[in-house]
Amino acid sequence: MTEFLNTFFGPLTKESCIYFLFLTVFLFTFLILILFIELFYIIKNFKELSFRKLTNGFILLFNLLIGYFINRLLYTMCSKSLA
């Protein structure tokens, strides 16, 4: 029974921190991609640009930035605590 509990609920190894690193790289790449798409959209549709579309884009960028920062912080905490 103890082996079962250690397998599913025991502490993880340092290799499990790679999950947070993967999410950090993914979110940063997605953040840069969406940033370029938003800038291209603003430049292309400047005359008929609505405030709603502009704020939706900035909210999306802000959420991606927060997600990137949280996963970077979690990766740092995970790798430093298991060193």
Secondary structure by P-SEA (a helix, b strand, c coil): caaaaaacccccccccaaaaaaaaaaaaaaaaaaaaaaaaaaaaacccccaaaaaaaaaaaaaaaaaaaaaaaaaaaaaaaac
